[in-house]
Amino acid sequence: MNIRQSYNQWASQYDTNVNRTRDLEAQALRKSLHDIAFDDCLEIGCGTGKNTVWLVGKAKHITAVDFSEEMLAKAKEKVENDKVYFHQADISKAWTFRSKLYDLVSFSLVLEHINDLDHVFRETSDALRVGGYVYIGELHPYRQYGGTKARFETEDGIHILECFDHNISDFIRSAAKYNLLLLNIDEYFDSDERTGVPRILQILLRKV
């Protein structure tokens, strides 16, 4: 199964499975963006709308994008608001889905499935107003080095999705090529036990 097919199959159980990565990333997004004002948001990897439900309380307009039709269907059921416009799209191709310049572009558990970071950050920069923010919440590279990947149970066993390892410096260097400079970086741990291996990497960038 490719990424799109995998998430289409995962959609029916995504919200109900025990998933510490999903839940901790949601906490990271809310903490990172709590004090940041934004009217226009481009949400990449909206999935079933776990973060859209929070973002809609802050933004005046959200373009919510996902590769999976089935994940989007769940999000549309969850978020019925005329401020949100849902789009199915492959972000590894040209971003024809963006309708304006944005104050915020957010990525939630998406970039592990993207090989070419340069393309994504180039499109992100083109989509942002000067002074706009980029939020990134990803499975921590330390977890990836140990072989952890997005996965879910099927009738045939555990299905592991295709993922690409990115170092922390890969994100920062690629983004900087397109005037997206680091504002903040943080790590989130299970039960806030900071002596263990972090689960979520959070990066906040700003376009200059």
KOLDRENKE-647978 format. One record per residue (C-alpha): residue in one letter; x, y, z. Coordinates in steps of 0.02 Angstrom, whole numbers, plus 50000, padded with zeros to 5 digits. Example, Ala and Ser with C-alpha at 12.3 -4.5 7.8 and 13.67 -1.06 7.14 Angstrom:
% residues 2
a506154977550390
s506844994750357
This chain:
% residues 208
m500005000050000
n500595017749964
i500415031950089
r498725037350025
q498015019850028
s498735016750200
y497915031950278
n496285028150189
q496275011250275
w496855018450442
a495515032150444
s494125021250517
q495125017650675
y496315032550683
d495335041950817
t494995026750925
n496675017650926
v497875020451069
n499135032150989
r500325041751101
t501175050150953
r499525057250889
d499005063451061
l500685070951111
e500865080050946
a499155087950975
q499795094451142
a501375101151060
l500385110950930
r499245118851058
k500675123851171
s501745130451029
l500395141050948
h499425146551103
d500165164051108
i500355166550920
a499025176250825
f498545170750649
d497045174250538
d497425163250389
c498055145550418
l498625132250296
e498515115650390
i499525101950306
g499075084550363
c497415088750444
g496985070150453
t495355067250546
g495345085250610
k496165082650781
n497055099350768
t495815107950653
v494545108350795
w495775119050895
l496445129650753
v494695134950701
g494525143750868
k495985155250827
a495965157550637
k494745166750524
h495125155150378
i495885137750369
t496385128250214
a496495110350280
v497445098150169
d497705079450175
f498235065850053
s496875053750111
e495065055650058
e494485044750201
m495415054950333
l494655070750258
a492915063150266
k493145060450454
a493785078350474
k492275085450382
e491115076050501
k492055082850650
v492275100950593
e490735108750517
n491255126950502
d491205138550353
k492925145250400
v493715128550350
y494025123250170
f494575105050149
h495675099350005
q496365082349954
a498125084749887
d499865077249871
i501075090049945
s502545082049855
k501835090049697
a501455108449657
w500345116749787
t498915121949675
f497715120449822
r498265136349912
s497085150849886
k498005165449969
l499505169950074
y499445163250252
d500015168750424
l500335150650477
v500765134350391
s500665119250506
f501315101550479
s500725087650593
l501555070550576
v501765073250389
l503575076250346
e504125058650394
h503215053250235
i504095066250125
n505775062750047
d506125079849968
l506055092750107
d506715106549993
h505155105749883
v504005106750034
f504905121450115
r505005130849949
e503125129149928
t502865133650111
s503865149650093
d502895154349937
a501265151750033
l501765162750182
r501685181250213
v503315188950273
g503275187050462
g502195171550449
y502515155950553
v502835137650516
y502405124550647
i503125107050629
g502655092450742
e503515076050697
l503945059250769
h505645062650846
p507135057150740
y507825047650890
r506295036350879
q506555034350692
y508385029650714
g507775015350824
g506605009150688
t504965016750748
k503765021050607
a501925025250588
r500945009050598
f499215002050631
e498364985250651
t497444976750509
e496594959950492
d498204953750413
g499334960450551
i500304976450582
h500464987850432
i501994999250433
l501935014950326
e503325020950213
c504385033950305
f505975043750275
d507225047950411
h507635066450431
n508905073350553
i508445088650654
s509735098650556
d508915092950392
f507325102350437
i508215118150492
r509455119050347
s508155115450214
a506955128350284
a508315141550296
k508615140350108
y506895148150086
n507005161750219
l506155151250353
l507205153850508
l507165144550673
l506225152950816
n506025138450936
i506355119950952
d505685108351086
e505495089951126
y504015081051204
f504175065251309
d502955051751364
s502265056651535
d503505071251529
e504905059351581
r506335069351507
t507635056151549
g506935044651415
v506915045651225
p505835060251164
r504305055751061
i503895072150972
l505025085150892
q504255102550882
i505005116050772
l504375133850751
l505015144150605
r504665161750543
k504805168950367
v505985183850352
